[in-house]
Amino acid sequence: MKHISTSLLALAFFSGCTLLPPASEETKPAETPRETVSSEVPATVTVAPGVEMSLGGEDRIKAQTTAEKIATESAKINAFFEDKFNEAIARSPMSQTYLGIKNDYDKWDDASEANEIKEMKFLRAEVKQMRERFDPDFLDAQAALSYRLKAFQLEQAERDFKYRQNVMVFSQMRGAHASIPAFLINQHRITDLSDAEAYIARLNGIPEYLGANQARAKKAADTGILAPRFVYGYVIESIDNILKGYPFTEDKEAPSPLYGDFTGKIAQLDLTEEEAKALTLRARTALLEAVLPAYQSLLADLKIYQDKAGEEDGVWRLPDGEAFYAAMLNNMTTTDMTADEIHDLGLAEMDRIQAEMGVIKDRVGFDGSLQDFFEFMRTDPQFYKPETEAGKAEYLAEATAIIENMQADLPLMFNTFPKAELIVKAVEPFREKAAGKAFYQSPARDGSRPGIYYANLYQMSSMPTYQMEALAYHEGIPGHHMQRAIAQELEGLPEFRKYVRVTAYTEGWGLYSEYLPKELGYYEDPYSDFGRLAMELWRAARLVVDTGLHSKQWSREKATQYLIENTPNPERDCIKAIDRYIVMPGQATAYKIGMIKLLKLREQAKAALGDAFSLGEYHDVVLRDGPVPLSILEENINAWIAGEDQPAE
């Protein structure tokens, strides 16, 4: 759950991470994609299964000319996409930083609404040029897919753009207030003096960047579009944590997050004492004279909004709320499923999964109802690490071991593996209270930063050990790290293809990856297998409560109570989850719908191919194109089943 830069609005709608990672200035146009049409035309061609026709001289010349044109046009459109991608990245200093590129290293993105409108025009113009210059009938398979995905980007962006005022600028899940320190701490590397100078420049640039976001929130508030009242309390608390510590207070032994980050990073440089002291003083001045007033100004606005906000939670309360929610469901699931259909699917999945949980309850000899078993799992100390630093360290160590064990068995399921490394970290203290249970951050494209599985250890009572396996598989391996790192490392594709945002695909893969190890004999401990089911149940419940909140006008309290009564998750989990679904309408529905599609397509392939079915090849087909809408994924799998397409070697 990360903030999306408004200066890359048209592209960032489709990024699985915070911002689209930018392309290097040295990036060359992509090579002709893997599935090019050979210029060598055979003497015969297949016109129907089992039927071949000889080509005469004239026909062979015509086919030769067509093949050459397809190869040429495919190379041209790849170069076109690469140029447009690099132009967009050049307009986004923050995206450059995300990819480890130090151009504009001292700047923030333009977060103004005017720039948002300008970026939307860029995307519209790009698609218009694409349609005018290229005929998809004269593109090879991969180039034609790129054409379709670019059109898909625009289609989604138009829907989002229409309802942009309804999207909350500041919430506990996203917003510049929290993304600013997270960005500087996790993305802004300091390896020399100029990097330190750039960091200070970015501190001094916070008033403009944060202020542009603040202006957008004010414009929405002035038209009566406010978040529910409880949201502002979370945001205010996050800001208080950012402004806690030296130099905002007098205790130098307790540095604020940004001051501690900066001084810690420059301590690793080979600086004289005078140089280090001068940099530290300048950073302190920037924090007090630029950062502090900027956040204080935002706090003042937020407290006004908090007083004005109402208690109604669903987006039905917003202008065109019903249409807005339908658009969000379409974008998140890439299906035409209605809110009612999604709600009913969720109820059916809840019944199925709870029945499987009942089997485990009986297997471990628990005497009582399933709800009694849920309470046992919530409260028994054997399932929770101590609320101590040692307990947190133990959790991180065990989660790391789970991932390492899974890595050894990956060849049983996959033919392709990511080059980027993966590490496990705790969510930083300044944002842990408001952040989600766990999340993943993609590696830097240049290898300077590994993929990171963040575990939120704010309260160990919210991180049961029986869910540790499934959580590590989802966020790490074979989940998000496999999918997103492999996507970034794909060769022969335009760069934008590696960062297309398709939530149903990426989160569907994450949930599918929780189930996949079960088939290899993992989850030997029945309580751990219960944890797997508990996490799947959680995603099924999301279908019910998300649609309940935003379509059926459920209250925050009713939705929370549904989770408490129907899942084993702790009450704090249930409260935080509902608060998340309220500010991110539709997003939570993507997980289960994506997983169901992946499993359904896999079973279709097994039935059709029989002994010829290969799990590794199936995963190659799923992963080799980067994120795609579920409808295109189905086309790809069907083509593979029919023998019309093979995974790239």
TIZAGU-540700 format. One line per field, with one value per residue (C-alpha): x, y, z; residue number from 1. Coordinates in steps of 0.5 Angstrom, whole numbers, plus 500, padded with zeros to 3 digits. Layout:
px	(X;...)
py	(Y;...)
pz	(Z;...)
k	(NUM;...)
This chain:
px	(500;504;503;503;506;501;507;507;499;498;503;503;496;499;505;505;510;510;512;514;522;525;529;537;539;543;537;537;530;528;531;526;521;522;517;519;516;522;524;525;518;517;515;509;504;499;492;488;490;493;492;498;498;504;506;508;513;509;505;512;515;508;509;516;515;509;514;519;514;512;519;520;514;515;522;519;514;518;523;517;515;522;522;515;517;524;521;516;521;525;519;519;526;523;522;529;531;527;531;537;538;541;539;535;537;536;528;521;516;511;505;500;493;496;501;496;492;499;501;494;495;501;498;493;497;502;496;493;500;501;494;496;503;502;497;497;496;503;506;509;505;509;509;501;501;504;500;494;497;498;491;489;493;489;482;484;487;481;476;481;482;474;474;480;477;474;481;483;490;492;490;493;495;498;499;505;506;508;511;516;520;519;522;528;530;529;530;535;542;548;555;558;558;554;548;548;547;542;538;539;536;530;529;528;524;519;514;513;512;508;504;502;499;496;492;489;486;484;480;477;475;472;467;465;469;472;475;471;473;477;482;484;486;491;494;495;498;503;505;506;511;515;516;518;525;531;532;524;525;532;534;540;540;533;533;527;526;529;535;537;537;541;546;547;548;553;557;559;562;569;568;573;570;568;565;560;559;557;552;549;548;545;540;538;536;532;528;527;526;523;520;517;513;510;508;505;501;498;496;492;488;487;484;479;477;477;472;468;468;462;461;459;464;463;464;457;457;461;459;457;459;456;459;466;466;464;470;474;472;473;480;482;479;480;473;466;463;458;458;453;456;463;459;455;462;465;460;460;468;467;463;467;474;470;468;476;478;473;476;483;479;477;484;488;482;479;473;468;465;469;468;471;477;478;478;483;487;487;489;493;500;503;502;505;512;513;512;520;525;528;521;521;528;526;520;524;529;524;521;527;529;522;524;531;527;522;528;531;525;523;526;520;515;519;524;525;528;529;536;535;536;530;531;526;525;521;516;520;517;515;510;508;502;498;502;499;500;506;508;513;518;521;528;532;533;540;541;543;537;534;527;524;519;516;513;509;511;508;504;506;499;497;502;501;506;501;500;508;509;503;505;512;510;505;510;516;518;514;510;511;518;518;513;515;523;522;518;523;528;525;529;526;520;519;520;513;511;515;511;504;499;494;492;488;494;499;495;492;499;501;495;496;503;500;497;502;507;501;502;509;508;509;504;506;504;496;496;500;495;490;494;494;486;485;489;485;479;481;481;474;471;474;469;464;466;469;462;458;461;461;455;451;452;454;457;465;462;458;464;469;464;463;471;471;465;467;475;480;484;485;480;486;487;479;479;485;483;476;479;484;478;474;480;482;475;475;483;481;477;483;486;481;478;486;487;481;482;490;487;482;486;491;486;484;491;492;485;487;494;494;501;504;502;508;507;514;511;505;508;513;507;504;510;513;509;509;503;497;489;486;482;489;492;486;488;495;494;489;494;499;494;493;500;500;505;511;514;521;527)
py	(500;506;513;514;520;525;527;520;519;516;511;510;507;501;500;495;499;506;509;507;505;510;508;509;514;509;504;502;501;494;488;485;481;473;471;474;472;469;472;465;463;455;452;450;453;450;452;448;442;437;440;443;447;449;456;458;463;469;467;465;472;475;471;473;481;480;477;482;488;484;484;491;494;490;493;500;500;497;503;507;505;505;513;514;510;514;521;519;517;523;527;524;525;520;514;515;514;508;505;507;513;519;524;530;526;533;534;531;530;535;533;539;537;541;536;531;533;534;527;524;528;525;518;520;523;516;512;516;516;508;507;512;509;502;496;491;486;487;486;480;476;480;487;486;484;491;495;492;493;500;501;498;503;508;505;504;511;514;511;513;520;521;520;523;527;521;518;520;524;523;516;511;507;512;519;524;525;518;517;522;519;512;515;518;513;507;510;516;512;517;514;521;528;530;525;528;535;532;529;536;539;534;536;543;541;538;544;545;537;536;543;541;534;539;543;537;535;542;542;536;538;545;541;537;530;528;522;519;522;516;517;523;521;516;521;526;520;518;526;526;520;523;530;526;527;531;536;537;536;537;530;529;521;520;523;524;519;523;526;519;517;522;522;515;515;520;517;511;516;518;525;530;532;539;536;532;537;542;537;535;543;544;538;540;547;544;540;546;551;547;540;542;548;544;539;544;547;540;538;545;543;536;538;542;536;532;536;537;530;525;518;515;510;507;511;511;517;521;524;519;514;508;509;510;504;500;503;501;494;493;496;492;485;486;483;485;482;486;488;483;478;479;479;472;469;471;468;462;461;463;457;452;454;454;447;445;449;445;438;441;443;436;433;437;434;441;440;446;450;453;460;457;454;461;464;459;461;468;467;461;464;458;462;468;471;475;483;484;486;479;476;481;478;471;472;475;470;464;468;468;461;459;463;460;453;454;457;450;447;452;448;443;448;453;453;461;464;471;474;479;477;478;480;480;487;490;496;502;505;511;508;501;503;505;500;494;487;486;488;487;492;491;491;496;494;496;491;496;494;487;486;487;483;488;484;489;487;493;488;481;479;481;476;469;464;459;464;466;460;463;470;469;465;471;477;473;466;464;470;477;477;471;475;482;481;476;482;487;482;480;481;483;487;495;497;499;492;490;495;495;495;489;488;482;479;481;480;473;471;472;468;463;462;461;455;452;450;446;441;440;438;444;446;439;442;442;449;452;449;452;459;458;457;463;467;465;466;473;474;471;475;481;480;480;486;491;490;491;497;501;498;495;501;497;501;500;497;492;490;489;485;480;479;478;473;469;469;467;474;478;484;489;486;486;494;495;491;495;501;500;497;504;508;503;501;495;493;488;484;483;477;472;473;473;466;463;465;462;455;455;456;451;445;447;446;439;436;438;436;430;427;432;438;441;446;449;451;453;458;460;462;466;470;471;477;481;483;482;483;476;476;476;471;466;467;466;459;457;458;454;448;448;448;455;458;456;459;462;459)
pz	(500;498;495;488;485;482;477;474;475;468;469;476;476;473;478;483;487;489;483;476;477;471;466;465;460;457;456;449;445;447;442;437;442;443;439;432;426;422;415;412;409;409;402;406;411;416;414;419;424;420;413;409;403;398;397;390;388;388;395;398;396;399;405;406;405;410;415;414;415;422;424;422;425;432;433;431;436;441;440;441;447;450;448;451;458;458;457;463;467;466;468;475;479;485;480;477;485;485;480;483;478;481;476;479;485;489;487;488;483;481;485;483;480;473;472;474;468;464;465;463;456;455;456;451;446;447;445;440;436;437;434;428;427;428;425;430;425;423;430;432;438;444;440;439;447;448;444;448;454;453;450;457;461;458;459;466;467;464;469;475;472;472;479;482;487;490;492;499;498;505;509;514;507;503;502;502;509;510;503;504;510;507;501;504;508;504;497;498;498;500;498;497;499;493;495;502;499;495;501;504;498;498;505;503;498;502;503;496;495;501;499;493;496;501;496;492;499;500;493;495;502;499;495;501;499;506;509;514;521;524;518;520;527;524;519;525;529;523;523;530;530;524;528;534;537;535;533;534;541;545;547;542;544;541;534;529;524;518;522;525;518;515;520;520;513;513;518;513;509;509;511;515;522;520;513;517;522;517;513;520;522;515;515;522;519;514;518;523;518;512;514;521;518;512;517;522;516;514;521;521;515;517;524;521;516;522;525;519;517;518;520;514;511;504;498;496;500;495;488;483;489;486;479;482;486;480;476;482;482;474;475;481;478;471;470;469;476;479;487;488;484;488;495;493;491;498;502;498;499;506;507;503;507;514;512;511;518;521;519;522;528;529;527;533;538;539;543;541;535;530;533;540;536;533;540;542;536;538;545;546;548;544;537;539;540;546;545;546;542;542;540;534;532;533;528;523;523;523;517;513;515;512;505;505;505;500;495;495;493;487;482;483;481;477;471;472;478;480;480;485;493;498;505;511;515;520;518;521;528;525;520;523;527;521;516;514;516;511;504;499;496;489;488;485;477;478;483;489;493;494;494;501;505;511;517;521;528;532;536;536;538;531;528;530;528;525;519;519;513;509;510;508;501;499;500;499;495;491;492;490;490;484;480;481;481;475;471;472;469;463;457;450;452;453;460;461;461;467;471;469;475;475;482;480;477;482;488;485;484;492;494;489;492;499;497;492;497;500;494;495;502;506;512;515;522;522;526;520;515;519;518;511;511;515;510;505;509;510;503;502;507;504;498;503;507;501;497;504;506;499;495;501;506;511;517;519;526;522;517;523;527;521;521;528;528;522;522;527;526;532;533;532;525;524;525;521;515;515;516;510;505;507;504;498;495;491;492;497;492;487;491;491;484;481;485;483;476;476;479;474;469;471;472;465;463;467;464;457;457;462;463;458;463;467;473;471;464;467;471;465;461;467;469;462;460;466;469;465;465;467;460;457;462;460;452;454;457;452;447;450;451;444;442;439;444;448;454;452;453)
k	(1;2;3;4;5;6;7;8;9;10;11;12;13;14;15;16;17;18;19;20;21;22;23;24;25;26;27;28;29;30;31;32;33;34;35;36;37;38;39;40;41;42;43;44;45;46;47;48;49;50;51;52;53;54;55;56;57;58;59;60;61;62;63;64;65;66;67;68;69;70;71;72;73;74;75;76;77;78;79;80;81;82;83;84;85;86;87;88;89;90;91;92;93;94;95;96;97;98;99;100;101;102;103;104;105;106;107;108;109;110;111;112;113;114;115;116;117;118;119;120;121;122;123;124;125;126;127;128;129;130;131;132;133;134;135;136;137;138;139;140;141;142;143;144;145;146;147;148;149;150;151;152;153;154;155;156;157;158;159;160;161;162;163;164;165;166;167;168;169;170;171;172;173;174;175;176;177;178;179;180;181;182;183;184;185;186;187;188;189;190;191;192;193;194;195;196;197;198;199;200;201;202;203;204;205;206;207;208;209;210;211;212;213;214;215;216;217;218;219;220;221;222;223;224;225;226;227;228;229;230;231;232;233;234;235;236;237;238;239;240;241;242;243;244;245;246;247;248;249;250;251;252;253;254;255;256;257;258;259;260;261;262;263;264;265;266;267;268;269;270;271;272;273;274;275;276;277;278;279;280;281;282;283;284;285;286;287;288;289;290;291;292;293;294;295;296;297;298;299;300;301;302;303;304;305;306;307;308;309;310;311;312;313;314;315;316;317;318;319;320;321;322;323;324;325;326;327;328;329;330;331;332;333;334;335;336;337;338;339;340;341;342;343;344;345;346;347;348;349;350;351;352;353;354;355;356;357;358;359;360;361;362;363;364;365;366;367;368;369;370;371;372;373;374;375;376;377;378;379;380;381;382;383;384;385;386;387;388;389;390;391;392;393;394;395;396;397;398;399;400;401;402;403;404;405;406;407;408;409;410;411;412;413;414;415;416;417;418;419;420;421;422;423;424;425;426;427;428;429;430;431;432;433;434;435;436;437;438;439;440;441;442;443;444;445;446;447;448;449;450;451;452;453;454;455;456;457;458;459;460;461;462;463;464;465;466;467;468;469;470;471;472;473;474;475;476;477;478;479;480;481;482;483;484;485;486;487;488;489;490;491;492;493;494;495;496;497;498;499;500;501;502;503;504;505;506;507;508;509;510;511;512;513;514;515;516;517;518;519;520;521;522;523;524;525;526;527;528;529;530;531;532;533;534;535;536;537;538;539;540;541;542;543;544;545;546;547;548;549;550;551;552;553;554;555;556;557;558;559;560;561;562;563;564;565;566;567;568;569;570;571;572;573;574;575;576;577;578;579;580;581;582;583;584;585;586;587;588;589;590;591;592;593;594;595;596;597;598;599;600;601;602;603;604;605;606;607;608;609;610;611;612;613;614;615;616;617;618;619;620;621;622;623;624;625;626;627;628;629;630;631;632;633;634;635;636;637;638;639;640;641;642;643;644;645;646;647;648;649)
